[in-house]
């Protein structure tokens, strides 16, 4: 082939490849986004409160619409960081009413395009690097008192960003003997605080103070994947409410020196062996039974002792 023709061919192939790359940028399938909010190193997603749930696809407007984004927990006034490097554009007005949280910005680059809403960026234009300070969380409590304050994170194409925010696989087993993460979206086994139905910590009052909570409530969004906290043998079903409601299901795991009941979940199976970190089942729709509660898995040691120390995996682990 003549030298000139070869140069022309190489130039043509290079041009076509560049155009294809611009049209279909690399998606960095093996990378996860950086921490978005200070105080939330794992990009933990908002569970459920009286205003709704923060997971992708959650019901909106009485079930007539679906949540097209993910709500990443962020305290009012907290520092917000860029999840990836790219070009800023904005402002983004989500509510179109000028309320205290009607601000945001878009970032496009690194194979991604996302809108971060309910934040005030330091600037609306120019380049930004992954992990660089982007702005501040706005005062969500002024608009929605009692909500779990959060950043609304929405992909420009309305696809689900969850896998980019959290590990795609359950965390590896701990070497120190502590239990694995029980619920996807809650890598530190964060325990439910207090809501209008009560509190989730071990020993919390029950039945107007006549009883005590002999378990721990680990936060888990309705429909989330549930993992085995340790290796053992399954048995069940476990019926806690004995009334056949939408969350009256669960399973027991016995092994590795532990015995525990996980309730308000639907296990994939009730019998057989399971390994630590293996998918156990799905969180049941707790909001149907207790609207506005912080959705959670009820975790109860078989001997009614306190499981808290086994669940504490350390912040950011």
N, C-alpha and C positions, 0 to 999 in steps of 0.2 A: 504493500500500500504506500503511495507517495507520502512524503513527510507532511506536506500541507494538508492533505485529506485527513491524516491521523490527528493533527492538531485541531482541525475543525470538528472532528467527531468527539474528541475529548471535551472540547469547549461546549458542544451541544449537550452531551451527557451531564456535564457539570451544571449547566443552566437548568435542565429539566429536574435534576435532583434537588437543586436549591429551591425551585418553585414548589416541589412536593413537600420539602421540609417546612417551608413557610405555611403551606396549607394544612399540614399534619405534623405539628411540632411534637417532639418526643415527650411522652407522658411521665417519664421517670417512675415507672411502675414499681421500682424497688426503693423509692425514697418516700419518706413521710414529711409532712410539713413541720416547720419549727413551732415552738411554743408560741401561742397567740396572745395570751394574757398573763401578766405577772400574778403569781399565786396559784396558777393552774398549769404546772409543768407537763401534765399528760393530756392537755386539751380535753379535760373531762366534759362530757355533754350533759346539759341540763336534763334532769329527770322530768317528773310530772308535778305540777302544782295546780292551784285552783284556776289558773289561766290556760292550762294545757300542758303538752309535753314537748320536749325539745328535740326529739329524734326526727330524722328524715322520714317524711311520709305520714307524720302524725296528723290527726284530724284537725281541721280548721273550719271555722264558721259552721259549727254544728254538724260536721261531717260532710258538708257540701264541697269542701276543698281539702287539699293535702298540703302539708308543710314542705315547701320546696327547698328548704335549707336545713342547717343544723345549728343548734344554739349551744355555743361554747361558754361555759360558766365563767363569769368575770365580775368582780366586785365593782360597784360604782366608784369611779375615779382612778381605777387601776391603769397601769401602763399597758399599752397594746403594741404588739410587735408584728412585723411582716412575716407571714408564713413561708414566703419564698421570694426570690428576687424578681423584679419586674418593673413595669411602667405604671405610674399612678394616673388615675383620672377620676374626676368627680366635680362637685359633690353628688352623692347618691341620696335622694330623698325617698325613703321607704314609705313613710306615712302621709306625706304631702299635706301636712297640717301645721308644720312649724312647731311641734311640741318639743319638749326638752331633750328627746332622743332622736329627732328626725335629722340625722346626719350620717354620713358614711363615705366610703371610698372604694374604688375598684382597683385591683392589681392584675395586670396581664403580663405574663412572661414565664420562662422556665417550663413551658408546656402547659401552663395552667391559666385560668382566668376566674377570679373570684371577687365577690362583693362582700365587704365587711360593713355591717350596718349597726347603728346604735353606738357608734364611736365618733369622736371628733379628731380627725387626722391633723397633724401639724401642717401638712400641705396636701393639696389635691393633685399636683402635677409633678413630673420629674421621675427620676429613677430612685429605687429603694432596694436595699440588699436584704436577703433572708436574715431574720433575727434583729434587724435594725428597728429602733423605736419608730412606731407609726403614728401614735396618738394616745388619746385617753378614753377610757370607758365613760359614757355619759350617765347622768343620774336616772337610771331606770326606775328606781323606787318612787320618784316623784310622779311618774306616769302610771305605774302598775305597782301599788304598795303591796308588799308581801311576795312578789314574784321572785323566782331565782334569777338574779341579774345575770345577763348574758350578752354575748356578741352574736348577732345573727350572721352566719357564714353561708353564703349561697353561691354555688357555681354558676357562671354566666350561662351555661347551657342547661341549668336546672337538674343536672345529674347529682348523684349522692356523693358528698365529699367525706363521708364517715371514715372510709378506709385510709384516707390520707391524713386524718387527724389522730387516729389511734392505730396501734399495731394490728396488722392483718391476721395474726395468729395469736392464740392465747400465750401469756407469758410462760417462760420455761419454769420448771419446778424450782423452788427455792432450795438452796443447799443447807439452810439453817433449820429446816424442819417446819417452818411456818407454812400455812396453807396457801395454795395458789389463788389467783384472782377468781372470784366466783361468778362475776357478771361482766360481760363485755361493756366497755364504756366506764367501768369503775375499777381501774387497775390496782388501786390501793385498798379495796374493800371498805370504802367509806361508809360509815354507819349513819342511818337516818337520824336526823335531829328531831325536833318537835314540830308537830303540826296540830290541826284542830282535832285529830283523832288520838293524839298521844305522842310519846317519845319512843325512839327505837333502841336505846341503850339497854344493856342488861340491868335488871332490877328496877326499871321504870315502873311507876304506879299503873295498875290495871284495876278495872272495876271500881272506879272512884276511890282508889286507895286501899281497897280491901284485899287486893292481890298484887303480885309483883310479876314483872316480865322476866321469864326464865329463859330468855333467848336474846338474840341480837338481830336487828333488821338491817340487812345490807342493801344499800340503794341499788335499784335495778329498774331500768325503763321497761314499760310494758312491751313485750315481744322480743326483748333482748336475748342473746344467746347466754346460756348458763353453763359453767364448767365445773368439773369435779374438783373440790378443794384438796383432796388427797386420794391416793389409790385404795381401792377396797372392793367390797361386795355389795351390790345393790339389793334392796328389798322394798316392797311396797305393793300397792299404793298407800300413801299416808293421807288420811282425810282429817284435816284439822277442824273444819267447821261442821262437818257431818250434816250439811244441808244441800249439797250439790250445787252451790253457787259457782260462778265463773272462775274462782281461784281455789276451789276446794280440791287440791291435788298436791302431790309431793312424793318424795322418795327418801329412803334411809341409805346411808353409806356406812359400812363398818369395815375397818381395816387400818393398817399403818399406825396402830395404837390409838385410833380415834373411833368414835361412833357419833354420827350427826344426822339430824333430819333437816332436809331443805324443803320448805313448804311454799306454796303459792307459785309453784312451777309445774310445768308438764314435762316429765322426763321422756326421753326417746324410748326408754325401756325401763321396766321395774326390777329386772333380775339380771344376774350375770356380773362379771368383773368389769371394773372401770379403772383407768389410769388417771393419775393427777394431771389436771389441765385438759383432759379429754372433754369433748362436748357432751354435756349431760342432758340438756333439754332447752326449753324456752320459758321465759317469764310470762306468766298469765296476765290477763287484762284487769289489773287491780282497780283501775279507774272506774270500771263498770260497777264495782261493788262499793268502793269508797271514793267517790269523786273528790278530787283535790288533795288526796293524801300523797305523801312522797312514796312513790311505788318502790317496793322492796321485796327481797327474799327473807322469809323468816327462817333463821338458822338456830337450831336448838340441839344442844348436846343431849345424847340419850340419857345421861345421868343428871341432866338439868344444871350442870356446872356452867361457868361463864366461858364462852368461846372467844371472847374479845382478843386475848393475847395471841391466839392462833391466827386471827384474821388480820392483825396489824402487820402490814408488809413494809411499812416505811414510805414516807412521802416520795413520790416520783419513781418508785421501784415498779 
